Amino acid sequence: MADGPDLEELAALYRDLHAHPELGFAEHRTAGIVAERLRALGYQVTTGVGGTGVVGVLSRGSGPVALLRADMDGLPVREQTGLPYASTVRATSSDGADVPVMHACGHDMHVTCLLGAAAELAADEAWQGTLLLVFQPAEEGRGGAQAMLDDGLYERFPVPGIVLGQHVMPLPAGVLGLHAGAAMAGADGLRVVLHGKGGHGSRPETTVDPVLMAAALVLRLQGIVSREVAARETVVLTVGSLHAGTASNIIADQAELLVSLRHFDDDVRATARAAIDRVVRAEALASGAPKDPEIEATETFPVLVNDPAACARLTEVFNAGVGLTLDPGPVTGSEDVGLLATAAGVPCAYWFLGGADPALFAGVTSVEAARGIVDSLPSNHSPLFAPVVEPTIRTGVAALATAARTWLG
């Protein structure tokens, strides 16, 4: 067995990555750090895959191929954690805006843990086969997994027999969550543009107000979830952004909404998606819009399906040597890691890594009480999201290394 990872050095790496987040397809600094460290460990390294992706390969003769994946991108969020290593970074977004950037979804933790596992596995000569380490750009709605596939991921590198990975969540640090079957929701991102007729704020009767149209639409869209989808089904519909106008005394000529739809069933998705189109067009018609609205799909993630046999195998080895493994049930967040498994036609096993302070759960004796604590904590994408460094890193490294050894033998 190899020596354990240098946890203090990994903690310093994590804090550095957290303080220097980068947006999707702009992860140049992060990718450089990843490539340098993998080369030093003896991996064959290729950069620029799918834009800014990094692939590391380490072969030990014939045998299985295991893919371990970590995403690298941050989010356009202004950090409010107050941590001494909090991000103060600003960057230019894909639409040209100057935005704050934060690792509000824990991708810095994912990169740190996979580099720690890479070091541990490189030092361990007991396994045989091939490790394929994928450091993916642009998971946050910008198609990073598909970009790597389109850039010949499986033509240029060995095709894996399984895809493995993890995502930090506000579960207690030291605890892992693994659900067989449909584990994370499919997602659609939509951009809706409502067209009005602009004019002076003092004479609304001469205009078609897109702000009023948008306000009515936001409320009406929620009726799709409550009145058009059966209560036994799961759909989450969120309007995450609404932009219109430039001044209080000017009625704008258009409004833009960014909409997120989450689902676990393709038929339910089709019902909700058709209803969104119908409601958007009906609100525009009812408001007397001068032209039809625009409805553009900006992203699509399929449902992430975990292989039941792989999950059963991992639950056993995780409980034996990594940490308590629970079944959190399906999660309505979305991930594109499943595309890497689907494209190869192989199983996927993707688990949740607890990142919340274990002291918060001291004395908790029921699942309901623990769930209440989890729900009260800052969630992923919150400006307050901040995993504790330890034992999150230790557990994350152990989980990835253990999972790889389980398939490599």
C-alpha positions in Angstrom: 0.0 0.0 0.0 1.2 3.5 -0.9 1.9 6.1 1.7 -1.0 8.4 2.5 -1.3 11.8 0.8 0.4 14.9 2.2 -2.7 16.5 3.6 -1.1 19.8 4.7 0.3 20.3 1.1 -3.1 19.4 -0.4 -4.8 21.8 2.0 -2.5 24.6 0.8 -3.3 23.7 -2.8 -7.0 23.8 -2.1 -6.8 27.2 -0.5 -4.8 28.5 -3.5 -7.3 27.1 -6.0 -10.2 28.5 -4.0 -8.6 32.0 -4.0 -8.0 31.8 -7.8 -11.2 30.6 -9.5 -11.7 30.7 -13.2 -14.8 30.6 -15.4 -15.6 27.8 -17.8 -13.2 27.4 -20.7 -10.9 29.9 -19.1 -9.3 27.6 -16.5 -5.8 28.3 -17.8 -4.1 28.7 -14.4 -5.9 25.7 -12.9 -5.1 23.5 -15.9 -1.4 24.5 -15.7 -1.2 23.5 -12.1 -2.9 20.2 -12.8 -0.6 19.4 -15.8 2.5 20.3 -13.9 1.6 18.1 -10.9 0.6 15.1 -13.0 3.8 15.3 -15.1 5.8 15.3 -11.8 4.0 12.1 -10.7 4.9 10.3 -14.0 1.6 10.6 -15.8 1.5 11.1 -19.6 -0.3 14.5 -19.8 -2.2 16.1 -22.6 -3.5 19.7 -22.2 -6.1 21.7 -24.2 -8.5 18.8 -24.6 -12.0 20.3 -25.2 -10.6 23.8 -24.7 -8.8 23.8 -21.4 -9.3 20.2 -20.3 -6.3 18.1 -19.0 -6.0 14.3 -19.4 -3.5 12.3 -17.5 -2.8 8.6 -18.3 -0.8 6.1 -16.2 -0.5 2.6 -17.5 0.6 -0.5 -15.6 0.4 -3.2 -18.3 -2.7 -4.9 -19.5 -5.9 -4.7 -17.5 -9.0 -2.6 -16.9 -9.2 1.1 -17.6 -10.7 3.3 -14.9 -11.7 7.0 -15.6 -11.6 9.4 -12.6 -13.0 12.8 -13.3 -12.9 16.2 -11.7 -14.4 19.5 -13.0 -12.4 22.7 -12.7 -14.6 25.8 -13.3 -15.9 28.4 -10.9 -19.1 30.5 -11.0 -20.0 34.2 -11.5 -20.7 34.6 -7.8 -19.3 37.2 -5.3 -17.9 35.3 -2.4 -19.2 36.3 1.1 -17.6 33.5 3.2 -15.1 35.9 5.0 -12.4 33.2 4.7 -8.8 34.4 4.7 -8.4 32.7 1.3 -11.7 34.0 -0.1 -11.8 34.9 -3.8 -11.6 38.5 -4.9 -11.2 37.6 -8.5 -13.1 39.3 -11.3 -13.3 38.1 -14.9 -15.0 38.6 -18.2 -18.0 36.4 -18.7 -18.9 34.8 -22.1 -21.3 37.7 -22.8 -18.6 40.3 -22.1 -19.7 41.3 -18.6 -17.2 42.0 -15.8 -18.3 39.6 -13.0 -17.0 38.3 -9.7 -15.9 34.7 -9.6 -16.0 32.1 -6.8 -15.6 28.4 -6.4 -19.2 28.3 -5.1 -19.8 24.6 -6.2 -16.6 23.0 -4.8 -14.8 22.3 -8.0 -11.6 23.4 -6.3 -12.1 20.6 -3.8 -12.7 18.1 -6.7 -9.4 19.1 -8.3 -7.5 18.9 -5.0 -8.9 15.4 -4.2 -8.2 14.0 -7.6 -4.6 15.3 -7.6 -4.2 13.7 -4.1 -5.6 10.4 -5.4 -3.3 10.7 -8.4 -0.3 10.9 -6.2 -1.4 8.1 -4.0 -2.1 5.8 -6.9 1.1 6.7 -8.7 3.0 5.6 -5.5 1.0 2.4 -5.2 2.5 -0.4 -7.3 -0.1 -3.0 -6.3 -2.7 -2.3 -9.0 -2.6 -3.2 -12.7 -4.3 -1.6 -15.7 -4.7 2.0 -16.8 -5.7 5.2 -14.9 -7.4 7.8 -17.1 -7.6 11.1 -15.1 -10.0 13.7 -16.7 -9.9 17.3 -15.4 -12.9 18.8 -17.2 -13.6 22.4 -18.0 -16.9 24.2 -18.0 -19.2 21.8 -16.1 -21.4 24.8 -15.1 -23.8 24.8 -18.0 -21.3 25.3 -20.8 -20.9 21.7 -22.0 -17.4 20.8 -20.9 -17.9 17.1 -21.0 -19.3 17.2 -24.5 -16.5 19.5 -25.6 -13.9 16.9 -24.5 -15.8 14.1 -26.3 -16.1 16.2 -29.4 -12.3 16.8 -29.2 -11.7 13.0 -29.5 -11.4 12.0 -25.9 -12.0 8.3 -26.6 -10.2 8.4 -30.0 -7.1 9.9 -28.4 -7.1 8.1 -25.1 -8.0 4.6 -23.7 -11.7 3.9 -23.5 -12.6 3.3 -19.9 -14.5 0.4 -18.4 -16.1 2.6 -15.8 -16.5 6.3 -15.1 -15.9 7.4 -11.4 -16.2 10.7 -9.7 -17.6 12.7 -6.7 -19.2 16.0 -5.9 -18.8 17.9 -2.6 -22.1 18.7 -0.8 -23.2 20.0 2.6 -23.3 16.5 4.1 -21.2 15.9 7.2 -17.5 15.7 6.2 -16.4 12.1 6.4 -19.7 10.9 5.1 -20.3 9.8 1.5 -23.7 9.7 -0.4 -24.3 7.2 -3.2 -27.6 6.5 -4.9 -28.2 3.7 -7.5 -30.2 4.5 -10.6 -31.4 8.0 -11.4 -29.1 9.9 -9.0 -29.1 13.5 -10.4 -31.7 15.3 -12.5 -31.6 16.0 -16.2 -31.6 19.7 -16.9 -32.6 22.2 -19.6 -31.5 25.8 -19.7 -33.6 28.2 -21.7 -33.2 31.8 -22.7 -36.5 33.6 -23.2 -36.7 37.1 -24.8 -40.0 38.9 -24.6 -40.5 41.8 -27.1 -42.5 44.9 -26.1 -42.8 48.4 -27.3 -40.7 50.9 -25.4 -41.6 54.5 -24.4 -41.8 57.0 -21.5 -42.5 55.7 -18.1 -45.2 58.4 -17.7 -47.2 57.1 -20.6 -47.5 53.3 -20.3 -50.6 53.4 -22.4 -48.5 54.1 -25.5 -46.2 51.1 -24.8 -46.3 47.3 -24.4 -44.4 46.8 -21.1 -42.1 43.7 -21.3 -41.4 44.0 -17.5 -45.1 43.5 -16.7 -45.2 40.7 -19.2 -42.1 39.1 -17.6 -43.5 39.4 -14.1 -46.7 37.7 -15.2 -44.7 35.0 -16.9 -42.6 34.2 -13.9 -45.7 33.5 -11.8 -47.5 31.6 -14.5 -44.5 29.3 -15.2 -44.8 27.9 -11.6 -48.3 26.8 -12.5 -46.7 24.2 -14.8 -45.1 22.5 -11.8 -48.2 22.7 -9.6 -51.0 22.1 -12.2 -49.6 20.3 -15.2 -47.2 17.7 -13.7 -48.5 14.9 -11.5 -47.6 15.2 -7.8 -45.8 11.8 -7.9 -43.3 13.2 -10.4 -40.4 15.6 -9.8 -39.9 18.8 -11.7 -38.1 21.9 -10.6 -38.6 25.1 -12.6 -36.5 28.2 -11.7 -36.2 31.6 -13.3 -32.7 32.4 -12.3 -32.3 35.7 -14.1 -34.6 38.5 -15.3 -33.1 41.6 -17.1 -35.0 44.5 -18.6 -34.6 48.3 -18.9 -32.0 50.9 -18.1 -33.8 53.6 -16.0 -36.8 54.1 -13.8 -38.6 56.4 -16.3 -38.1 54.3 -19.4 -40.2 51.4 -20.4 -37.9 49.0 -22.2 -38.6 47.3 -25.5 -37.6 43.8 -24.3 -37.0 41.6 -21.3 -34.8 38.5 -21.0 -35.4 35.6 -18.7 -33.0 32.6 -18.0 -35.0 29.5 -17.1 -33.8 26.2 -15.6 -35.9 23.0 -15.8 -34.9 19.8 -13.9 -36.5 16.4 -14.3 -35.9 12.6 -13.8 -38.2 11.3 -16.6 -38.1 12.1 -20.3 -41.9 12.1 -20.7 -42.3 14.5 -17.8 -39.6 16.7 -19.4 -41.5 16.7 -22.7 -44.7 17.7 -20.9 -43.0 20.6 -19.0 -41.0 21.7 -22.0 -44.0 22.0 -24.2 -45.9 23.8 -21.5 -43.1 26.4 -21.1 -43.3 27.2 -24.8 -47.1 27.4 -24.7 -47.2 29.7 -21.6 -44.4 32.0 -22.9 -46.2 32.5 -26.3 -49.6 32.9 -24.6 -48.4 35.6 -22.2 -46.8 37.5 -25.2 -50.1 37.2 -27.1 -52.2 38.3 -24.1 -50.0 41.4 -23.6 -50.2 42.4 -27.2 -46.5 41.9 -27.9 -45.5 43.3 -31.3 -43.6 40.1 -32.2 -43.3 36.5 -31.1 -41.0 35.7 -28.2 -37.7 34.0 -28.7 -37.1 30.7 -26.8 -33.6 29.4 -27.1 -32.2 26.2 -25.5 -28.8 27.1 -23.9 -27.9 23.7 -22.3 -29.2 20.2 -21.9 -27.9 17.6 -19.4 -29.4 14.1 -19.4 -30.4 12.4 -16.1 -27.3 11.0 -14.4 -27.8 7.3 -13.9 -25.6 5.4 -11.5 -25.0 1.7 -12.2 -26.6 -0.4 -9.4 -24.0 -3.1 -9.3 -21.2 -0.5 -9.2 -22.9 1.3 -6.4 -23.3 -1.8 -4.4 -19.7 -2.7 -4.8 -18.5 0.8 -3.9 -20.8 1.1 -0.9 -19.2 -2.1 0.5 -15.6 -0.9 0.0 -16.3 2.7 1.2 -18.0 1.5 4.4 -15.0 -0.9 5.0 -12.3 1.6 4.6 -13.3 5.2 3.7 -16.3 6.5 5.7 -20.0 6.0 6.4 -21.9 5.7 3.1 -25.6 6.7 2.9 -28.2 6.7 0.2 -29.3 10.4 -0.1 -32.0 9.5 -2.7 -32.2 11.3 -6.1 -30.8 14.9 -6.1 -32.3 17.6 -8.3 -28.9 19.1 -9.1 -27.5 18.2 -12.5 -24.1 17.0 -13.8 -22.7 16.3 -17.2 -20.3 13.6 -16.1 -22.8 11.0 -17.2 -22.1 11.9 -20.8 -18.6 10.5 -20.4 -20.1 7.1 -19.4 -22.8 7.1 -22.0 -20.4 7.9 -24.9 -18.2 5.0 -23.9 -21.2 2.7 -23.2 -19.9 1.9 -19.7 -21.2 2.1 -16.1 -21.1 5.3 -14.1 -20.7 5.6 -10.3 -20.8 9.2 -9.0 -21.1 9.9 -5.3 -21.4 12.8 -2.9 -18.6 13.9 -0.7 -19.6 15.5 2.6 -18.0 18.9 3.2 -19.9 20.3 6.2 -18.3 20.7 9.7 -19.0 17.3 11.5 -19.3 19.2 14.8 -22.6 20.6 13.6 -24.0 17.1 13.6 -22.8 16.1 17.1 -25.5 14.4 19.1 -27.8 14.0 16.1 -29.6 10.7 16.4 -32.2 10.8 13.6 -32.2 11.1 9.8 -34.8 13.9 10.0 -32.7 16.0 12.4 -29.6 15.5 10.2 -31.6 16.5 7.1 -32.8 19.6 8.8 -29.2 20.7 9.6 -28.1 20.0 6.0 -31.0 22.1 4.7 -30.0 25.0 6.9 -26.5 25.1 5.6 -25.3 27.2 2.6 -25.9 25.1 -0.5 -23.8 24.7 -3.6 -23.9 28.0 -5.6 -24.4 30.0 -2.5 -21.9 32.9 -1.9 -21.5 31.4 1.6 -20.6 27.9 0.4 -17.4 26.7 2.0 -16.5 23.1 2.7 -14.3 22.4 5.7 -10.8 21.5 4.6 -10.5 18.5 6.9 -11.7 15.8 6.9 -13.1 16.6 3.5 -9.9 16.3 1.6 -8.8 13.2 3.4 -12.1 11.5 2.7 -12.3 12.6 -0.9 -8.8 11.4 -1.7 -9.4 8.0 -0.1 -12.8 7.6 -1.9 -11.3 8.2 -5.3 -8.2 6.1 -4.7 -10.3 3.3 -3.2 -12.8 3.4 -6.1 -9.9 3.2 -8.7 -8.3 0.2 -6.9 -11.6 -1.6 -6.7 -11.7 -1.7 -10.6 -8.0 -1.9 -11.3 -7.4 -4.7 -8.8 
